[in-house]
């Protein structure tokens, strides 16, 4: 059902992705996020090519937290920020974060194995939606929108995948301005 990976930090943080469809309470969820009552990054799955893309963003976030160099105030906001190619936090939250009317959401939960289990249980109770296998993420991805956002050219796709292009741009954000 969920995708899980151990990140490359000293704490060996677990990153778990849970995909929800038929979400009925996006508006109230956003209020809970603003109140700091959601222990997850809630992402628009339409902007995600594959779970690896989110794992890269999460890895960067936990490393920034460990170094005391986060650009945002919370680890979960940092994950969303790291999906972006730009250094504008508000733009990243608007582009990748869950919207008021979204019917699908990808939840990203971080912590130890035990913490992740508890947080996934809590987020599953907070989101009024149907948990589906993360393999359905590919059905939700809006590739044309992703290509436009990350400025991926057709020529690039002849020699590599969309995922490779997206991840390389995310990784190079601090060095390149697109």
Secondary structure, DSSP 8 states (H G I E B T S, - for coil): --EEEE-SSTT--EEEEEEEES---HHHHHHHHHTT---SEEE-GGG-S-HHHHHHHHHHHHHHHHHT--SSSSHHHHHHHHT-SSS-HHHHHHHHB--TT-S-EEEEEEESHHHHHHHHHHHHHHS-SEEE-GGGHHHH--HHHHHHHHT--HHHHHHS-HHHHHHHHHHTTTT---
